[in-house]
Amino acid sequence: MAHRELHYRWQYNLKASPEELWPFVSDTNRFNRDTGVPSVEPGKTRQRLRNARHRLRQSIYGMAVEWEEQPFEWIRPSRFGVTRTYSKGPMVELRALAELTPRAAGGTTLTYEVSLTPRSMFGALSVALQMKFVSARRFARAFKNYDDLVLQDIPPASTDSTVELSSAAIDRIDSIKLKLQTDAGETEIIDRLASFVQTADQFAITRIRPYQLADDWNVSRRAVLELCLKATRAGLLDLQWELLCPLCRGAQETGSSLREISSELHCETCRIDFKVNFDRFVELTFRPNPSLRPVEMQDFCMGSPQRTPHIVAQQLLAPQSKRVLSLPLEPGRYRLRALELSGGIDVSVTAADGINEAKVAIAESGWPQEPLKLATLSSLELENATATEQLLILERLAWSDQAATAAEVTALQTFRDLFSNEALRPGEQISVGTLTVLFTDLRNSTRLYREIGDATAFGRVMNHFDVLKKVITDEDGALVKTIGDAVMAIFRRPVGALKAMLAAQELLAAPPDGMPPLTLKAGIHEGPCIAVTLNDRLDYFGSTVNMAARLESLSTGDDVVISHAIYDDAEVCELMRAENLQAAPFEIMLKGFDEERFELWRVSKKTNCAADLRG
């Protein structure tokens, strides 16, 4: 027979704000580890539970404990809680709730409540002793530590004083650090990365995100990403490609090579099949080389709110029930959906004309058709009018900008130089989203060979490849391949491609040491592309690639031919104004495009072109 419920409540006055504390406090995986809770693992049964419930187990002082865990419920950054129902161990049920309330004078009042129902008198005694003499002290220490970290502007998991590496591993790290400093010269961030590998705690080290490190260190993202790639080649790190679910954004598969990536995956939690694309669903992360620091990943909580930071509110509603949420929201686009009900409703949040109160009811027939426009402080009433329980999720649609996606990484020259063998499995085709594609070719190269001889002309052409690779790399692009005297390259931003080509044309037209000048034709287009493996290397195809190749053939060598997509880009517009570039429009039909007429522009620094129509 179950004992009566025991209730514990602690209150802490902290100096940081709820928004600042939330990433620490809501990371219950870390909180449980920091407060001495043993690691957990999935239960033996593989039966799928509804609405993201988990069957879990752990060992506490040698005693087996098993339970069913309901999904966490939360409203960021003010409250979260969870309920566990035990089938084995000293307890019948546990409920935990944390509330973060802003204080009038600044800071946060953090209230942490735990309610437990022991299974017996012995269970009640052991729980009471644990809570009074162990847990209370650990909770207070953890919350104070999080507050101190926020005030010192220290990222979560930046250091762990318990990490101990062998002297051989430390010597090896120092040796790699010196080699990287000799080759790359980025002394400061190399020191930081080496120190991070040695001292960061286990959670951070198992999934090193280069852009997150760069933001924490206040340094260039590209510099940290390129350093991580070089550190992988040097033996300090190993890279891993994570394939993410588009809804929960959890890693469904992890591979050490692009060849291990499948274009179609299934997320068991969200119960969806999805097609992988490089633009969002494949992220590059790193971990230490196991010869230097072995990584053992342990889970202390499976449903932490911080595992899905894009979800700002998650609520479990019983059939035929209602709930009112007070939502502090940032401006932007959101989606309200249910985990096990198709469809959803679009939500936009604006400080200007959003409404302060709204109601949304989901029925067996589905969701309301009209989108919502909410204010940044809103009251939202949710009604579950269906006959089954629903887990309702309000999530930001913006993808994390701290993700080094496969689309970005594979468009980086450093990656293509260091990992030239990285390619998809034969026959696999994966979308990379929108890319800027550049094609170049030398004008009158055949006459050059005839006039100055094959050997001299060949050397000049090879030199021109070096010039192109440098200007392309300087503008965050990547040279994909050479085809005779021609080059194909890709960029993430149109303005980089245009700047690179204008610079290349100028350099090649006025070479040093009396070498013959070269005239470079160039065409640029932007649009969706598909990644494939061609000749054992990562390549791209699609109508965007085909059109860019057609534009190059229209260039005279005194201009860069660009498409409407490039011309309309905001950064390109700004470059044209800043550099006083001239853009002469023309229309033409392109072979292979159903005789469609396209409006194109010849962009040049020269003054004899048509007047710039931008005025």
N, C-alpha and C positions, 0 to 999 in steps of 0.2 A: 504494500500500500504506500502510495506516495506521501511524502512529508509535506507540510504546509510550505507555501512559497516564501523564499527569503529575498529581501530587497535591499540593495546597496546603492547609495547615491553619493557621488563626490562632486565637488565644485572647485574650479581653479580659475583664478583671475590672472590672465596672461596679457602681455604687453602688445603682442602682434594682433593684427586684424583677423577676422574670420577668413577673408579671402586669402591672406598670406598663410594661415595655419592649415587651411583645407588640404593642400597636397600632402602634408605630413600626417595630419590626424586621420584623414579618410583612407590612407594607405594601410588598411588593417593587416595586410600581409606583413608589412614592416613592423607595425605596432605589436602584433602578436609575437613576432620574433624578438623585438626589443623588450618585451615584458616576460619573456621566458616561457611562452606557450610552445609545446612541442610541435614539430612539423606534422602536417596532415598528408594523407594520401587517399585516393579514391577507394570507395568500398569495393568489395569483391564482386558484387552484382553489377552487370552491365546494362540492366534495364533502364531505359531512358525515362527520366522524370519530367513532369510538365513544368513549364515556365522557369527554366534554368535552375531548378532545384538540384542539389548534389547529395549523394550518399558518400559520407566521408568517415575516416577512422584515424585514430592516433593512439599512442601509448603514453599514459601518464603514470609515472612512478611504477612502471611495469604492468599496469592494469590496462586492458584493452577497452577502448571507448569508441562507440560507433553512433552515428546520428544522421538524420536527414536535415539538410540546411535549406531553409527557404531563401529565395533571392533577396539580396540586400535591397532596402528601400532608402532613397535619399532625395534631398533637395539641396543642391550645391548653392552656397557654401554654409548652410545653416544646420542641417541635421542628417543623420543616417542611423540605421538600425538593422538588426537581423534577429531571426528566431531559429533556434535549433531544437529538434525533437529527437531525444536519445532512445536508442533500442538496446544499448549496452553501456554499462558504466554507472557511476554513482548518482547521476542526475536523470530526471525525466524530461525537463525542458530548461532552456536558457534563452533569455531575451536581453539584448544589449542595445542601448540607445545613447548616442552622443548628440548634444545640441551646442552650437556655437552662436552666442548672442553678443552683438556689438555693445560695448559699454559707452555711456554718454561722454566720458572723459577720454575715450580712446582705448583700444585694446579689446579683449574678448573675455566674456565669462563662458567657460567651457564646463558644461554639466555632463557627467558620464554616469549612466545608470545601468546596473546589471540586476536582473531578476532571475532567480534560479528556483527550480522545484526539485529538491533531492528525492532520491528513490527510497531512502530509509533514514532511520535515525543516525546510523553510522555515516551515511552520505551527507546528512545535514551538518554533522560535527566536522567532518573533513573539509567541507566547503567553507564553513564559517571560519575555521582556522586558516585556511588558504587565503580567504579574502582579507581577513583582519591583519595577518602578520606577514603576508608575502605580496599579494596582488596590489593592495592599496599603496604600498611603498613603491612598487614598480610602476604603477600607473602614473603616480605623481612625478617620478623621475623622468619617465618618457615624455610626458606633456611639457615639463619644464625644459627638457633638452630640445624639443621641437621649437619651443618659443625662442630659446637662445639661438638656434640655428637660423631662424627667420631674421632675428634682429641683427645677426652678424652677416646676413646675406650669404649663408653657406648653403649650397644645393643639397637636397636629400642624398644621402649615401655617398658623399664625396670622400669620406675617410672611414676607416675601421681600425681601431687601435689593436684589435685581436689578430689581425692578419700577420702571419709569420711565414716568410719565404726562406728557403735554404740559401746559404752563402753562395752556392754555385749558381742558383737562379738569379740572385742579385748581381753577381759578377757578369753573368750573361746579359742581363738587362742593361748594365752599364756599358758593355761592349757594343751592343746594338745601338744604344743612344749615341755613342761617339761616332759610329759609322753613319747614322742618319744625319748627325750634325755636320759631318764632313761632306756628305753628298747633298744635303738639302739646305743647310745653313740656318734653318729656323730654330735657333738655339732655345728660345724661351718656350715655345709650345712643345718642342721635343722633350725638354725637361719636365713639363707639366704632364705630358702623356706617359712618360716613363714612371713618374711618381704616381699617377693615377692607376697604372697597371699594378704597382706594388702595394698601394694603400687603400684603394677604393673597396667598399664592402661588396659582399657577394652578389647582392641584388643588382648593383650598378654594373659590375664587371661582366656579368653574363650577357648583357645586351648593351654594348657601348654604342651610343648614337652620336656620330661626329658633329652634327649640327647642334645638338643639345650641349655638348662639351664646348663648342665654339661660343654659344650664347652665354654659358656659365662663365667662360674665361674672357668674354668680351673681345674676341679676336675674329678674324675672317673665317667664315664657314668653309669656303673653298680651301683655305690653307689647312684646316684641320682634317677635312675629308681627304685631301691629297696626302697628308702626312699619314693618316690611318692606312691608306692604300700602300704607301711605301713601307710602313711598319709591318704590313702583312708580308711583303716580299722579303723584308729583313728578318722575319721570324719572331717579331714581338707579338703580333696579333694574328688571329685567323678571321677571315670574313665569313658571313653567313647571310643568305638571302631568305627573308621572311615573307611568306605569302599570307596576306592579311584578308580577313573577311570584310566585305564592304559595310556590314552592319555593326557587329561588335568590335571589329578591327583587331581581333585577336589573331595571333599567328596560327594558321591551320597546318602549315608545313614549313620546315626549315631545311635549306640545302646549302652545301658549301660551293656549289657551282650552278651556273645558269642551266646547264644540261639536266639538272635534277628538277627543274621547274616544269610543272604541268599547266596547260592552259585552262583546264577546267577543274574546279575543286568543290567540295561540299563542307559546309559548316554545320556540325551536329547541334551546337547550341541554338543557332538561329534557324536551323532547318531550311537552309537554302543551298541551291547549287549556283555557282557563279563562275564567270569567265575572268581569268586573271588578266590584268593589264599592267604595264610597266609604270604608268603615270601615277597610280595610287596604290595598287594592291601588292606591289613587291618593294620591300624596303631593305636596304643594305645596312647591317649592323655588324659589330665586331665583338670578339672576346679574346682574352689572352691566349697565346699559344700554350697548350697544356704542359709542354716541357718546362715552362717558366712558372706558371701558376695554374694548377688544376682547378677547374670550375665544377662545383657540385651544386646544382640548382635544387633548392628545397622550397616547398610551398608551406606557408603557415596559415593561409586563408585563400580560398578559391574564388570568392565573390567580391573582393574588395572594390569599393566605388572607384578607387584610383586606377584600377585596371582598365577602366573605360572612361577616361577623363572627358571625352566628347559628349557623354550622357550627363545632362545637367539635372535631370529628375527621373527617378524610376519608382513606380508605385504599383503594388499588388492589390487589385480590387476584386473583392468577392462578387459573385453574380448579383445583379440587381442592387448595386450599391453605388454610393457617391462619395466623393472626397474633394475638398477645396484646398488648393495649394497656393501659398504665397510665394511668388517667384521673382527673385532679383535676376534679371537677364541682361546680357550684353547685346547691343545691337547686332543684327545679322539674321541669317536664314537658319531655320530649325525644321525638324520633322517630328510630329507626334505619331507614334505607331504602337502596336501591340505585338509582343513577341510571337504569339501563335495565332494571329489574325491578319490576313492579307490586307494590303492597302495602308492608308494613313492620311494625315492631313498636313499640308504645308503651313508653317508658321513663320511670319516675319516679325522681327522685333525692332522697333524704332522709337527714339526719344521724341520724335516730332508729332506724329499723328496716330500712334498706337493706342488701343483702348486699355483701360485699367481693369476691366472685369469681363470675363468671357466664360461660356459654358460649352463643353463638348461632350456629346453622348454617342457612344458606339453601340450599335444594335446588331442583330443577326444579319441584317441586310447590308451592313458595312458602315463606312465613315461618312460624315457630312461632306458635301462636295465643295463648299466654299472655304477658301483658306482663311487663316486667322491673321490679324495684325495686332500684336500686343505692344503695350508700353514696356519700358525697361523695369518698372515695378508693377506687377500684375497679380490679380487674383484669378486663378483658373479653376473652375469646377469641372471635375471629370466624373462622368457617369458610365458605369458598365451596365448597359441594359441587356446584355446577353445572358444566356443561361449557364455560362461557364466562367470560371475565374480568368482574369486577364492581367498580364503584366504590361503596364503602360510605360512607354519610354519617350522622353522628350530629349532629342539629341541635336547638337550643332551639326550642320551639314559641312561646314568648312573642314577640310582635311588638315591634319597637323602639318604646319610648315617646318617642323623640326625633323621631318622624315627625309632621309636621303634616298629618294626613290630610284628604282632601276632606270627610269627614263632619264633622270639627271645624271646618274653615275656613268651610264654607258655613253652619254654625250660629252664626257670629259676626256680630254686627250691623255691625261695621266693614266686613267684606267685602261684605255685602249693600248697604251704603250706597255704597261706593266702586266696586263692580263689579256694579251692578244689572243690567247687560246680560249677565252671565255666565250661560249656560244651556246645557242639553244640546241636541244636535241634535234636530229634531222627530221624535217617535215613539220616541226612545231612552228606556229605563227602566233605572235602575241602583240596586241596593240600597245603602242608606246605613247598614245595621246598625240598632242600637237607638237610638231617639231618644225624648225626652220631648216630647210634643205638648200644647200648651195652646190652648184656645179661651176667649174671653171675649165677653160681650155686655152691653149696658146694660139694666137692668130699667126698664120703663115709659118708654122713650125717646120713644115716640109721644105720651104725655101731656105730657112735657117740652116738646116742640115746640108743643103746643097751649096750654100754660100761659104760657110766657115768650116765644113768638114764634119763627118760623123762624130769623131771623138770629142772635138771641142763643143759641138752642139749638144751632144749627150751630157757633157759635164755642165753646160749652162742650164739644161733642163733639170738636172738633178739639183742644182743650186736653187732653181726656182721652186722646187718642192720644199726645200728647207725654209725659204722665205714664207711660203704659204702656210706651212705647219706652224711657224712661229706666230704669225699674225692671227691665225685661227685659234691657237692655244691662248694667246693673250686676251682674246675676247670670249673665253669660256666655251669655245667650240671644240670639235674633235674631227680629225681627218679620218674618214671612213675607208676610203680606198683611192688608189690612182688607177687610171685606165689610159694607158699610153701617156700622152702629155696632159691628160685631164685629171681633175680632182673632184671627188664628192666629199662634202663635209656636212656636219649637222650642228645646230645651235639650239639652245633653249629659248633664246630671245632674238627676234629679227634684227634689232639694232646692232647686236654684236656681229652678225654676218655682214651687214652693210659697212660698218666701220672697218672690219677686217679686209674687205675687198677694195675699198677706196685706198687703204694704206698699201695693200699689195700692188695695186696698179701703179701707184706712185713710186714705190721702191723698185719695181721691175723696169719701169720706164727710164730710170736714172741710176743704173748700176755703177758700182765703184770700179776702179782699176781698168777703165777702158773696155770693159766687157760689152758685148752688143746688147742694146736694150731689147726688152721683150714686151709684147702687147698681150694683156690678159683679158680674155672675155669671161664674163660672169653673169649668172642668173640666179635669182633667189625667190623661193616661194615658201609659204608656211601652210601647214595643214596636218591632218591626221596621217600617221604612218604605222606600218606593220613591221615588227622586227622578225627577222628570219636568220637562218644560218646559210651562208653561201661561201663555198670554197673554204670551209672550216673556220669562218670568221663571222662575227656578228654584222649583219647587213640590214638594209631597210628597203621596202618596196611599197608600191601603192601609187595612186594618181598624183599625190603631192610630189613624189620623187620624179615621176614621169614629166610633170609640168615644169619642175625646176630644170630638168635636163633640156627641155624645149626652149626655155628662156635663155639659157646660156648660148644657144646657137644663134639667137637674135642679137646678141651683144656685138658691138663693133670693136671692143677692146678699149675704147675711150669712154665707156660708160658701164654701169651695172644695170641690167634689166631686172626690174622687180614687179611682182604681181600686186593686185589690188589689196590682198591681205597684208603685204609688207608695207605698202604705201599708207594704209590706214592705221598702222600701229602707232600708239601714242608716243613711244620713245623714238621711233623713226621720225615722226613729225618734229619732235623737239630737236633731234640731231640736224634735220634739214634747216631749221631756223638758226640754230647755233652756228653751224658751219657754212651757212649761206649756199647750200647745195642747190643745184638746178635739176628740176624733174620735168622732162618733156614727155607728155602722154602720147600714146598711139594705140590703135586697135588692130587686131590681127586674128586670123583663125589659126589654131594650132592643130597639127596633125595628130590624129588619134583621140581627139576630143569632140567628135561628132560635128565637126564643122562649126563649132560654137565660136563666136567672136569674143575676145578677151581684151579688156582695157589694161594696158601695161604702161610702165614708165621707164625712161632712160635717165638714170641718176648720174650726175657728173659734177666734178669740181670746176670744170672748164667754163669759160664765160661765153663761148660761142654756141651754147645750146639754147634751146627755147627758154623763155622766161619761166621762172618757177610759178606754177599756178596757185601756190598757197598764198601769194600776195604779200 
